[in-house]
Amino acid sequence: MPRLSDSMEEGTILTWLKQVGDEVAVGDELVEIETDKANMAYESDTAGTLREILAQEGETLPIGAPIARIGENGAGGSSGQDEGGRPAGPVTAGDPPPLPVAKASSEAVPPTVPPAGEASETDAGRVKASPLARRLAKEKGLELGSLHGSGPGGRIVKSDVEGTAAPASVAPEVPPSIETAKGETRTQELNKLQQTIARRMAESKATAPHFYLTIEIDMGKAVEARAALKAAAREGEVVPSFNDMVVKACAIALREFPKANGAYRDGRFETYSRVNVGVAVAAEEALVVPTIFDADKKGLRQIAEDTRAVAAKVRDGSVIPPELSGGTFTVSNLGMYGIEVFDAVINMGQAAIVSIGAIREAPAVRNGELVPAQLMKATIACDHRILYGAEGAEFLARVKALLEEPISLAL
Protein backbone atom coordinates (compact mmCIF):
# COMPACT_ATOMS: atom_id res chain seq x y z
CA MET A 1 0.00 0.00 0.00
CA PRO A 2 1.68 3.20 -1.16
CA ARG A 3 1.68 6.41 0.87
CA LEU A 4 -0.34 8.83 -1.23
CA SER A 5 -0.63 11.72 1.23
CA ASP A 6 1.41 13.08 4.09
CA SER A 7 -1.20 12.08 6.69
CA MET A 8 -2.22 8.73 5.17
CA GLU A 9 -1.95 5.76 7.53
CA GLU A 10 -3.96 3.18 5.57
CA GLY A 11 -5.77 2.85 2.26
CA THR A 12 -8.73 0.97 0.85
CA ILE A 13 -8.59 -0.86 -2.48
CA LEU A 14 -11.51 0.43 -4.57
CA THR A 15 -11.00 -1.10 -8.01
CA TRP A 16 -8.25 -3.07 -9.68
CA LEU A 17 -7.70 -1.60 -13.15
CA LYS A 18 -5.45 -4.52 -14.20
CA GLN A 19 -6.08 -8.23 -13.79
CA VAL A 20 -3.73 -11.13 -13.11
CA GLY A 21 -1.82 -11.91 -16.31
CA ASP A 22 -2.07 -8.37 -17.70
CA GLU A 23 1.08 -6.64 -18.93
CA VAL A 24 1.83 -3.48 -16.97
CA ALA A 25 3.88 -0.55 -18.29
CA VAL A 26 5.42 2.22 -16.23
CA GLY A 27 2.73 4.87 -15.78
CA ASP A 28 -0.21 2.49 -16.32
CA GLU A 29 -3.08 2.99 -13.91
CA LEU A 30 -2.92 -0.09 -11.74
CA VAL A 31 -5.47 0.32 -8.97
CA GLU A 32 -7.85 2.92 -7.54
CA ILE A 33 -7.23 3.59 -3.85
CA GLU A 34 -9.29 5.50 -1.29
CA THR A 35 -6.99 7.53 0.96
CA ASP A 36 -7.73 9.86 3.86
CA LYS A 37 -7.87 12.82 1.47
CA ALA A 38 -9.08 11.64 -1.92
CA ASN A 39 -9.75 8.70 -4.20
CA MET A 40 -7.08 8.33 -6.84
CA ALA A 41 -5.68 5.95 -9.41
CA TYR A 42 -2.20 4.70 -8.49
CA GLU A 43 0.16 4.58 -11.47
CA SER A 44 2.63 1.73 -11.60
CA ASP A 45 6.32 2.65 -11.36
CA THR A 46 7.29 -0.89 -12.40
CA ALA A 47 6.97 -2.66 -15.76
CA GLY A 48 6.13 -6.35 -15.99
CA THR A 49 3.31 -8.86 -15.73
CA LEU A 50 0.78 -8.70 -12.89
CA ARG A 51 1.38 -12.09 -11.25
CA GLU A 52 -0.82 -11.95 -8.18
CA ILE A 53 -3.33 -9.65 -6.51
CA LEU A 54 -2.85 -9.83 -2.74
CA ALA A 55 -5.42 -7.24 -1.63
CA GLN A 56 -8.98 -7.61 -2.84
CA GLU A 57 -11.38 -4.77 -3.63
CA GLY A 58 -12.83 -3.36 -0.43
CA GLU A 59 -9.87 -4.38 1.73
CA THR A 60 -8.19 -1.76 3.92
CA LEU A 61 -4.46 -2.16 4.55
CA PRO A 62 -1.78 -0.16 6.38
CA ILE A 63 0.99 1.69 4.56
CA GLY A 64 3.66 -0.71 3.30
CA ALA A 65 1.49 -3.83 3.17
CA PRO A 66 1.91 -5.77 -0.12
CA ILE A 67 -1.07 -5.40 -2.46
CA ALA A 68 0.18 -7.23 -5.60
CA ARG A 69 3.17 -8.86 -7.26
CA ILE A 70 4.59 -7.86 -10.63
CA GLY A 71 7.04 -10.12 -12.50
CA GLU A 72 8.99 -10.17 -15.76
CA ASN A 73 7.19 -9.10 -18.94
CA GLY A 74 6.02 -12.00 -21.08
CA ALA A 75 7.40 -14.70 -18.79
CA GLY A 76 5.23 -17.77 -18.52
CA GLY A 77 3.30 -19.19 -15.61
CA SER A 78 4.65 -18.37 -12.19
CA SER A 79 8.33 -17.78 -12.76
CA GLY A 80 8.26 -15.42 -9.79
CA GLN A 81 11.06 -13.31 -11.27
CA ASP A 82 11.09 -9.67 -12.32
CA GLU A 83 12.69 -8.23 -15.45
CA GLY A 84 16.13 -8.30 -13.83
CA GLY A 85 15.93 -12.00 -12.98
CA ARG A 86 15.26 -11.31 -9.32
CA PRO A 87 12.35 -12.90 -7.44
CA ALA A 88 9.14 -11.02 -8.21
CA GLY A 89 8.44 -8.75 -5.29
CA PRO A 90 5.26 -7.20 -3.99
CA VAL A 91 4.06 -3.80 -5.20
CA THR A 92 4.77 -1.97 -1.99
CA ALA A 93 5.97 1.47 -1.05
CA GLY A 94 6.62 2.12 2.58
CA ASP A 95 7.26 5.82 2.14
CA PRO A 96 7.46 6.89 -1.54
CA PRO A 97 7.01 10.44 -2.76
CA PRO A 98 3.35 11.57 -3.08
CA LEU A 99 3.42 10.93 -6.81
CA PRO A 100 4.98 7.72 -8.16
CA VAL A 101 8.24 8.30 -9.99
CA ALA A 102 8.48 6.46 -13.31
CA LYS A 103 11.53 4.22 -13.57
CA ALA A 104 13.27 3.79 -16.90
CA SER A 105 12.65 0.39 -18.46
CA SER A 106 13.43 -0.91 -21.92
CA GLU A 107 10.35 -3.07 -21.70
CA ALA A 108 7.91 -0.31 -20.80
CA VAL A 109 5.12 -0.06 -23.36
CA PRO A 110 3.31 3.29 -23.57
CA PRO A 111 -0.42 2.94 -22.96
CA THR A 112 -2.76 3.36 -25.90
CA VAL A 113 -4.85 6.54 -25.77
CA PRO A 114 -8.31 6.14 -27.31
CA PRO A 115 -10.06 8.93 -29.22
CA ALA A 116 -11.54 11.66 -27.04
CA GLY A 117 -15.17 11.15 -26.13
CA GLU A 118 -15.01 7.36 -26.22
CA ALA A 119 -15.07 5.27 -23.06
CA SER A 120 -11.67 3.60 -23.08
CA GLU A 121 -11.09 0.16 -21.60
CA THR A 122 -8.11 -1.71 -20.22
CA ASP A 123 -6.98 -5.01 -21.72
CA ALA A 124 -9.24 -6.74 -19.22
CA GLY A 125 -12.27 -4.86 -20.56
CA ARG A 126 -12.60 -2.53 -17.57
CA VAL A 127 -13.88 0.94 -18.47
CA LYS A 128 -11.69 3.86 -17.43
CA ALA A 129 -13.55 6.17 -15.08
CA SER A 130 -12.80 8.37 -12.10
CA PRO A 131 -13.63 6.91 -8.66
CA LEU A 132 -16.36 9.52 -8.18
CA ALA A 133 -17.87 8.69 -11.58
CA ARG A 134 -17.88 4.99 -10.68
CA ARG A 135 -19.68 5.65 -7.42
CA LEU A 136 -22.28 7.94 -9.03
CA ALA A 137 -22.89 5.42 -11.81
CA LYS A 138 -23.41 2.67 -9.25
CA GLU A 139 -25.86 4.81 -7.28
CA LYS A 140 -27.82 5.60 -10.46
CA GLY A 141 -27.74 2.03 -11.71
CA LEU A 142 -25.83 2.93 -14.89
CA GLU A 143 -23.47 0.65 -16.81
CA LEU A 144 -20.16 2.48 -17.30
CA GLY A 145 -19.70 0.75 -20.67
CA SER A 146 -22.77 2.54 -22.00
CA LEU A 147 -21.35 6.01 -21.30
CA HIS A 148 -19.06 8.18 -23.41
CA GLY A 149 -16.14 9.69 -21.53
CA SER A 150 -15.21 13.35 -21.97
CA GLY A 151 -12.12 13.20 -19.76
CA PRO A 152 -8.49 12.72 -20.83
CA GLY A 153 -8.12 9.64 -23.01
CA GLY A 154 -11.87 9.03 -22.96
CA ARG A 155 -11.98 8.66 -19.17
CA ILE A 156 -15.51 8.90 -17.77
CA VAL A 157 -15.83 11.75 -15.27
CA LYS A 158 -18.53 13.04 -12.94
CA SER A 159 -20.27 15.24 -15.52
CA ASP A 160 -20.66 12.31 -17.92
CA VAL A 161 -22.61 10.37 -15.30
CA GLU A 162 -24.64 13.35 -14.08
CA GLY A 163 -25.76 14.06 -17.64
CA THR A 164 -27.22 10.57 -18.06
CA ALA A 165 -30.65 9.66 -16.71
CA ALA A 166 -30.94 6.62 -14.48
CA PRO A 167 -32.90 3.65 -15.87
CA ALA A 168 -36.57 3.89 -14.95
CA SER A 169 -36.53 0.47 -13.32
CA VAL A 170 -33.71 1.32 -10.92
CA ALA A 171 -34.75 2.59 -7.51
CA PRO A 172 -32.20 4.39 -5.33
CA GLU A 173 -30.82 2.48 -2.39
CA VAL A 174 -32.52 3.42 0.87
CA PRO A 175 -30.44 2.97 4.02
CA PRO A 176 -32.09 0.86 6.72
CA SER A 177 -34.17 2.92 9.13
CA ILE A 178 -34.96 2.43 12.82
CA GLU A 179 -38.08 3.76 14.54
CA THR A 180 -37.29 5.42 17.90
CA ALA A 181 -38.79 8.09 20.13
CA LYS A 182 -36.98 10.59 17.90
CA GLY A 183 -38.79 9.29 14.87
CA GLU A 184 -37.32 7.34 11.99
CA THR A 185 -33.52 7.14 12.39
CA ARG A 186 -31.29 6.53 9.40
CA THR A 187 -27.60 5.78 9.75
CA GLN A 188 -24.86 6.65 7.29
CA GLU A 189 -21.34 5.27 7.28
CA LEU A 190 -18.52 7.80 6.97
CA ASN A 191 -16.17 7.48 4.03
CA LYS A 192 -12.42 7.68 4.65
CA LEU A 193 -12.29 11.43 4.03
CA GLN A 194 -15.10 12.09 6.49
CA GLN A 195 -13.46 9.78 9.04
CA THR A 196 -10.19 11.66 8.68
CA ILE A 197 -11.88 15.06 9.04
CA ALA A 198 -13.70 13.90 12.17
CA ARG A 199 -10.54 12.46 13.71
CA ARG A 200 -8.23 15.37 12.89
CA MET A 201 -10.70 18.08 13.97
CA ALA A 202 -11.31 16.28 17.27
CA GLU A 203 -7.55 15.91 17.81
CA SER A 204 -7.01 19.58 16.98
CA LYS A 205 -9.62 20.82 19.45
CA ALA A 206 -8.47 18.38 22.12
CA THR A 207 -4.72 19.03 21.85
CA ALA A 208 -4.31 22.59 20.51
CA PRO A 209 -5.40 25.33 22.97
CA HIS A 210 -7.37 27.60 20.60
CA PHE A 211 -7.94 31.27 21.22
CA TYR A 212 -9.72 33.65 18.86
CA LEU A 213 -9.22 37.26 17.80
CA THR A 214 -11.64 39.20 15.56
CA ILE A 215 -10.99 42.39 13.65
CA GLU A 216 -13.16 44.57 11.39
CA ILE A 217 -11.74 45.53 8.00
CA ASP A 218 -12.88 48.41 5.78
CA MET A 219 -13.06 46.76 2.35
CA GLY A 220 -14.11 49.96 0.51
CA LYS A 221 -10.89 50.31 -1.47
CA ALA A 222 -10.76 46.56 -2.12
CA VAL A 223 -14.29 46.71 -3.57
CA GLU A 224 -13.24 49.58 -5.83
CA ALA A 225 -10.05 47.79 -6.87
CA ARG A 226 -11.90 44.61 -7.80
CA ALA A 227 -14.48 46.57 -9.80
CA ALA A 228 -11.61 48.20 -11.73
CA LEU A 229 -9.97 44.80 -12.36
CA LYS A 230 -13.28 43.41 -13.59
CA ALA A 231 -13.83 46.35 -15.95
CA ALA A 232 -10.32 45.99 -17.41
CA ALA A 233 -10.40 42.20 -17.74
CA ARG A 234 -10.42 40.66 -21.20
CA GLU A 235 -13.09 38.14 -22.14
CA GLY A 236 -12.48 34.84 -20.36
CA GLU A 237 -9.84 36.33 -18.05
CA VAL A 238 -10.06 35.38 -14.37
CA VAL A 239 -10.92 38.28 -12.06
CA PRO A 240 -9.49 37.89 -8.52
CA SER A 241 -12.13 37.50 -5.83
CA PHE A 242 -12.10 39.09 -2.39
CA ASN A 243 -11.03 35.71 -1.02
CA ASP A 244 -8.04 35.74 -3.38
CA MET A 245 -7.13 39.14 -1.91
CA VAL A 246 -7.37 37.66 1.59
CA VAL A 247 -5.11 34.75 0.59
CA LYS A 248 -2.51 37.16 -0.82
CA ALA A 249 -2.70 39.45 2.24
CA CYS A 250 -2.25 36.48 4.58
CA ALA A 251 0.67 35.19 2.49
CA ILE A 252 2.48 38.53 2.77
CA ALA A 253 1.81 38.68 6.52
CA LEU A 254 2.99 35.09 6.97
CA ARG A 255 6.35 36.02 5.48
CA GLU A 256 6.63 38.83 8.05
CA PHE A 257 5.44 36.70 11.00
CA PRO A 258 7.27 33.34 10.67
CA LYS A 259 5.68 31.73 13.74
CA ALA A 260 2.24 32.11 12.14
CA ASN A 261 3.69 30.10 9.24
CA GLY A 262 4.72 27.27 11.52
CA ALA A 263 3.46 24.73 14.04
CA TYR A 264 4.00 23.41 17.54
CA ARG A 265 5.23 19.83 17.36
CA ASP A 266 6.66 17.55 20.05
CA GLY A 267 7.70 20.35 22.38
CA ARG A 268 9.35 22.44 19.65
CA PHE A 269 8.44 25.27 17.28
CA GLU A 270 8.62 24.47 13.57
CA THR A 271 8.72 27.25 10.99
CA TYR A 272 8.56 26.65 7.25
CA SER A 273 10.46 28.30 4.40
CA ARG A 274 7.53 28.08 1.97
CA VAL A 275 4.24 29.93 2.39
CA ASN A 276 1.54 27.49 1.25
CA VAL A 277 -1.97 28.70 1.96
CA GLY A 278 -4.80 26.16 2.17
CA VAL A 279 -8.22 27.31 0.93
CA ALA A 280 -11.21 25.52 2.45
CA VAL A 281 -13.57 24.23 -0.27
CA ALA A 282 -16.97 22.64 0.34
CA ALA A 283 -16.98 19.31 -1.49
CA GLU A 284 -19.67 16.65 -1.63
CA GLU A 285 -20.43 15.78 2.01
CA ALA A 286 -17.01 16.98 3.18
CA LEU A 287 -14.74 19.98 3.60
CA VAL A 288 -11.50 19.74 1.62
CA VAL A 289 -8.52 22.10 1.83
CA PRO A 290 -6.43 22.24 -1.37
CA THR A 291 -3.16 24.16 -1.24
CA ILE A 292 -2.00 27.29 -3.06
CA PHE A 293 1.76 26.77 -3.03
CA ASP A 294 4.17 29.72 -2.62
CA ALA A 295 1.26 32.15 -2.39
CA ASP A 296 3.59 34.91 -1.20
CA LYS A 297 5.46 34.80 -4.52
CA LYS A 298 2.39 34.77 -6.77
CA GLY A 299 0.39 37.67 -8.12
CA LEU A 300 -3.31 38.07 -7.42
CA ARG A 301 -4.36 36.79 -10.83
CA GLN A 302 -2.20 33.67 -10.53
CA ILE A 303 -3.64 32.96 -7.08
CA ALA A 304 -7.13 33.37 -8.55
CA GLU A 305 -6.38 30.96 -11.42
CA ASP A 306 -4.77 28.37 -9.14
CA THR A 307 -7.64 28.54 -6.63
CA ARG A 308 -10.32 28.06 -9.27
CA ALA A 309 -8.46 25.20 -10.92
CA VAL A 310 -7.91 23.21 -7.74
CA ALA A 311 -11.41 23.97 -6.38
CA ALA A 312 -12.90 22.57 -9.60
CA LYS A 313 -10.83 19.41 -9.10
CA VAL A 314 -12.14 19.07 -5.55
CA ARG A 315 -15.74 19.31 -6.72
CA ASP A 316 -15.41 16.83 -9.59
CA GLY A 317 -13.35 14.40 -7.52
CA SER A 318 -10.18 14.61 -9.62
CA VAL A 319 -7.99 16.33 -6.99
CA ILE A 320 -4.90 14.32 -6.03
CA PRO A 321 -3.28 14.07 -2.56
CA PRO A 322 -0.21 16.24 -3.37
CA GLU A 323 -2.63 19.12 -4.09
CA LEU A 324 -4.08 18.67 -0.60
CA SER A 325 -0.77 18.44 1.24
CA GLY A 326 1.94 20.85 2.35
CA GLY A 327 -0.29 23.64 3.66
CA THR A 328 1.28 25.92 6.27
CA PHE A 329 -1.80 28.10 6.98
CA THR A 330 -5.51 28.03 6.08
CA VAL A 331 -8.16 30.55 4.97
CA SER A 332 -11.84 29.61 5.42
CA ASN A 333 -14.57 31.86 4.00
CA LEU A 334 -18.32 31.60 4.68
CA GLY A 335 -19.14 35.12 3.54
CA MET A 336 -20.97 33.83 0.46
CA TYR A 337 -23.56 32.33 2.81
CA GLY A 338 -24.16 35.63 4.61
CA ILE A 339 -22.18 34.58 7.71
CA GLU A 340 -20.56 37.63 9.29
CA VAL A 341 -18.26 36.00 11.84
CA PHE A 342 -17.34 32.44 12.87
CA ASP A 343 -14.64 30.53 14.71
CA ALA A 344 -12.83 27.88 12.66
CA VAL A 345 -10.89 24.85 13.91
CA ILE A 346 -7.14 24.86 13.26
CA ASN A 347 -5.86 22.27 10.79
CA MET A 348 -3.48 19.83 12.47
CA GLY A 349 0.15 20.74 11.81
CA GLN A 350 -0.53 24.48 11.49
CA ALA A 351 -0.36 27.38 13.93
CA ALA A 352 -3.50 29.25 12.87
CA ILE A 353 -6.50 29.59 10.56
CA VAL A 354 -8.30 32.76 9.44
CA SER A 355 -12.08 32.74 8.96
CA ILE A 356 -13.65 35.38 6.73
CA GLY A 357 -17.19 36.71 6.92
CA ALA A 358 -19.45 38.56 4.48
CA ILE A 359 -18.76 42.10 3.26
CA ARG A 360 -21.73 44.19 4.37
CA GLU A 361 -22.68 47.80 3.86
CA ALA A 362 -22.92 49.51 7.24
CA PRO A 363 -22.53 52.98 8.75
CA ALA A 364 -19.09 53.94 10.04
CA VAL A 365 -17.65 57.04 11.68
CA ARG A 366 -14.91 58.74 9.63
CA ASN A 367 -13.39 62.02 10.88
CA GLY A 368 -16.39 62.58 13.12
CA GLU A 369 -18.92 61.99 10.37
CA LEU A 370 -21.26 59.05 9.75
CA VAL A 371 -20.57 57.58 6.32
CA PRO A 372 -21.48 54.32 4.50
CA ALA A 373 -18.74 51.69 4.53
CA GLN A 374 -18.06 48.18 3.21
CA LEU A 375 -17.09 46.22 6.33
CA MET A 376 -15.85 42.66 6.75
CA LYS A 377 -14.89 40.74 9.88
CA ALA A 378 -11.93 38.39 10.00
CA THR A 379 -11.23 36.02 12.89
CA ILE A 380 -7.96 34.24 13.55
CA ALA A 381 -7.83 31.02 15.58
CA CYS A 382 -4.37 30.61 17.11
CA ASP A 383 -2.64 27.64 18.71
CA HIS A 384 -1.57 29.24 22.00
CA ARG A 385 1.41 26.88 22.26
CA ILE A 386 3.20 28.75 19.45
CA LEU A 387 1.24 31.98 18.83
CA TYR A 388 0.53 34.25 21.77
CA GLY A 389 -2.10 36.98 22.00
CA ALA A 390 0.05 39.92 20.92
CA GLU A 391 1.58 37.98 18.02
CA GLY A 392 -1.82 36.88 16.74
CA ALA A 393 -3.12 40.44 17.05
CA GLU A 394 -0.14 41.90 15.17
CA PHE A 395 -0.56 39.35 12.38
CA LEU A 396 -4.28 40.11 12.01
CA ALA A 397 -3.63 43.86 12.11
CA ARG A 398 -1.15 43.46 9.24
CA VAL A 399 -3.72 41.55 7.17
CA LYS A 400 -6.21 44.37 7.84
CA ALA A 401 -3.71 47.04 6.75
CA LEU A 402 -2.95 45.18 3.50
CA LEU A 403 -6.62 44.75 2.59
CA GLU A 404 -7.48 48.35 3.38
CA GLU A 405 -4.72 49.52 1.00
CA PRO A 406 -5.05 46.79 -1.68
CA ILE A 407 -2.48 48.36 -3.99
CA SER A 408 0.08 46.81 -1.60
CA LEU A 409 -1.13 43.35 -2.69
CA ALA A 410 0.28 43.97 -6.15
CA LEU A 411 3.74 44.94 -4.95
N, C-alpha and C positions, 0 to 999 in steps of 0.2 A: 504494500500500500504506500504510494508516494505521498510526500508532504506537499500539498498544493496551496497551503496558506500558512502564514507565520503562526497562527494560533490553532491550527488543525492538530487534533490528537488522534482521531480515527476517521474512517471514511466508509461509506456504504456503496457497494457495487449496484449501480442502477441497471445498466444494459451492457452486455458484451457486444462490441461491434465487429469482432472477429470470432471465428469458431475454430475448434481444434482441427488442425490440418491446413489452415489458411496460411498463405505466405504473408509476411509482415515486412513492410519497408520502413526505414527511418522516417518519422513524421506521420505515419498512418495513424488514424484514430483507432485506438485499441479498445477502450472501455470508457463508459460514462460513469463518473463517480460523484456522489453527493458529499460535499465537504461541509464544514461549519459556516461557510460564507456563500457558496454558490454551487450549482451543478455544472460540471464541465467535462468535456471529452479529454481524456489523457492520451497524448500522442506518444507513440513508441519511440524510444531513443536507441532501439536495438533492431537490427534486421535479422530475419530468420523465419522459421516455421513455428507456429503456435502449437506446442506439443501437448500442453495440459493446462486446463483451467482449474485452479485450486480454490478460488472463491466464487461461489455461485451468486446469481443476481439476488439482491435483497440482503446479503450478508454484510455485517459491519465488522471491520477489522481495525486493529491499531496500526499506527504508522510503522512501517518496516516489515509487516507480515507479508509473506509471499502470496501473490494473487494468481500467478500463471508462470509457465515455463516456456521459453522460446529457445529453439535449437537451430541447427544449421539449415540454411535454405536448401530445399530440394532433397534432403536426406530422407531415406526411407524409414518407415516404421518408427521404432523408439530408440534411435541411436543414442539419444541422451547427450549429444555433443553439440556445441555451438559452432559458429563458422570458423573458429580458430582451433577446433579440435579438442576444446576443453569440455568437460561435462556441462550439459545444458543447465543453466542456473535459473532460479526464480526471477520473475520481474519484480524487483523490490528496490526501494529507494528509501533508505533510512532518513536521510536529510538532504535531498537534492535541492537545486535552486527552484523557485516557484514555477518557472517554465522549463520543461524538459529541454536539454541541450542535445541537438542532433549530433550523432557521432558519424564520422566518415566511414563509409563501407562500400567496397567495390560491388557488393551484391545488392545494394539498396536499389529498389525499383520505384521510380516516382509514381504516385497514385494517379489514376486516370481521372480527369475532371470532366463531368458530363456537361452538356449544353445547359446554359442558364434556363431556369424555369422548369426543368424536368427533375422529378424526384430521383436522385441517384441512389444506387444500391451498392453494398459491398459484395464481394465474391460470394458470400453466403446468402445473398438475397435480402439482406436487412437494409431497410430504407434509412437514409441519412436524415436525421432530424435533431433539433436541439432538445435537451431534456425537458424544457418547459413545453415545447410543442408536443412531445410524446405524452406528457401528462394531460394536457388539454384535450388531445385527440382521444385518449382513453376515457376521460370524463364524458366526452360528447359521443362516444361510441363510434368514432370514425376509424376507418382503415387508413394507415399512413400511406400505403401503396396507391390509394386512390387520389392522393393530393399531389399538386404540382408545387415544387419548392421554389421560392423566390430568393433564397439566401445564396451565399457563395457556393459555387459548384452544385447548385440545385438542392441545397440543404433546406429542409422544411423548417420554417420558423413560426413563431407565435401567430403572426398576422395571417399566415396561410391557413391555419386551423380556425382562427376566429372568423375568417371570411367564408367558412363552409358550414352550412346548416347541418345539424345533427339529424340522423335518420329518424323518421317519425315513430318508429317502433321502439326506439331506445329511450328508456326512462332514466333520469338521473339517479345516481345512488343516493339513498337517504340513510344517514347514520342512525344506528339504533337509538331509540329514545326511552327514557325512564320517567314514569309518572311519580312525582313527589309532591309534598306540600307546596313547593315552589312552582308547581306546574310541570309541564313536559320538559325534561332535561335532556339535552343532547350533548354528547361528548365529542371532542375533536382532538386527535393526536397532533402533537407538534412535529413539524419537520425539523431537520437538523439545524437549519438557520434559526428558526424560532427557539429551539432548545438552547442554542449558543447565545442568542440575545438575552434570554431569560437568565441563564447562568452568569453571563458576564455583567449584566446590569445589577443583579443581586450581589455579586462579589464586589462590584464597584461601590455600591451604597454601604455594604457591610464593612469594607476595609479602608476606603478612602474617606476621611473626614471632610465632607463637603461644606463650603460656606458660599454664600451668594451675594453679589453686588450688582445693583441695577443703576443705570445711568440713562438720562434722556438726551437724545441727540436731535439737533435742528437739521433736518434733511432738506431744507429749502434750496440751498445751492446744488445739492446732489440731484434734486428733482429737475432743476433747470439744466444741469449738465447732461443728464440723461435725455431730456427732451431735445437738446441740441445735437447729441450724438445720433438720435433717432432720425432727426430731420436731415442730417448729412449722410446717413448711411445709404449705400447703394442697394439696389434690389437684391434680395437674398443674403445680404450681409448681416451677421449676428450683431445685435445691439446689446451691450452689457446691461444686466439687470441690477437692481439695488443690492441683491444678494451677492453678485459678483464684486460690487464695490466693497461690501463688507469683508468678503474673502481677501481682497487685495489689501484693505486697511489692516486687517488682522495679521496678514503675512508681513507687512512692513513693521508692525509693532512687535511681532514675534522675533524679528531680527534684532530689535533694540532691547528686548527683554528675554534673554536666553532661557531663564528658568521657566517661563511660560511655554517655551518650546522644548520641554523636557518631561521628566517623570520621576517619581520617587519609586525606587526599586531596591528591595533587600537592604534597607538601611543606608542607601546612598542616593545622591542626586545624579540623574543622567540628563545631559543636554545633548541635542542633536545638531549636526552641522547643516542638515537640509531642513527647509521649511515646507512641510507637506500638509496641506490643509484638507481635512476630510469634510465633505458636504453631505449632510443627512438627506437621504432621498426616500420617500415613501414608496415601497415596492408592494407587490401583491402579498398581503397578510404579513408584512414584515417591514422593518426599518433598516435600510442598508446605507453604509457610509463609504462611497467611493472616494478616492484620493486625487487631489490636484497637486501634482508633484512640483516642487520648486516654485511655489506660488509667488514668492517674493521676487523672483527673477522674471516673471511673466507680466506682460501688459494686460490691461483690462480686457481687451478683445480676445486675447489668447485664453485667458481664464474663462471667459464666457463660452468660447468654442469648446474648450476641454470639458467644462461642466455639463454642457448640453449633450455632448457626445457620450460621456460616461453615464449620465442619468438615463439616456435612452437605452443604453445597454442593460442597466439595472432593470428597467421596466419590461424589456422584452426577454430577459433571462439570459442574455449573451455575455454579461460581465464575467470576467475571469478573476480568480483570487489575487493575482498581483495588482490589479486595479483597486482592490479593497484593502490592501496592506500598506504598511509604511507611513500611516498618518501620524503626525506629531501634535495635532490640534484639530478641533472640530467646530464647525459652524452649523447650527440648527435653526431653521427659519419656519415659523408657523404664521407669519404675517398674512400670507395669502388666504388664511382661514379666518381672518379678523381677530386673531389672538393678539393682545397688546403686550402681555408679559407672561413668561413662564420660566420655570426652573428645570433645566435639563440635567441628565445624569452623565457624569464624566465617563468617557470611553476608557476602558482599562489600558494602562500603559501610556496615559497622557496626563498632563498636569491640570488641564482646564478645558472647558467647552463654553462657547458663547451662544446664547439663544436670542433670536431676533424677533421682535414683534411687528405689528402692522404700522405703516406710516399713516398717521391720521391728521386731519386738519383741526387745529385747536388754537384758542387764543393764547398769546404769550406777551409778556411785558418786555419791551425793548426801549431803552433810554427813557423809562418812565411812561411810555405809551403802550396801550393795548393794541396789538397787531395780530393778524392771522399768521399762523406758522404751520409748517409740516414737521410733525414731531414723531420720533420713533424711540422706543425703549429697547435697550440691550442689556442683557443680564449675563454675567460671567459666573460660572460655577468653578471654584478653585479647590484643588486638593491641598488642604492646609498643611500637609507634611512637607510640601515643597514651595508652595506659594502662600505668602502671608498677606494679611489684610492690605497693608500699604502697597505691596507689590502688585496685587490684583487690581487695586484702585488706580495705580499709575498706568498699568497696561490699558485698562478700560478707558481712562481719560485720553490716552494717546489715540486709541481707535476713534473716539468721539472727535478729537481735533482733526484727524485725517478726513473723516466723512463730512465734517462741516466746512472744510476747504478742499473739495474733491480734486482740484487741480493738482494737489500734492500726490494723488494716486497715479498720475501719469508721469511723474518724475522718476 
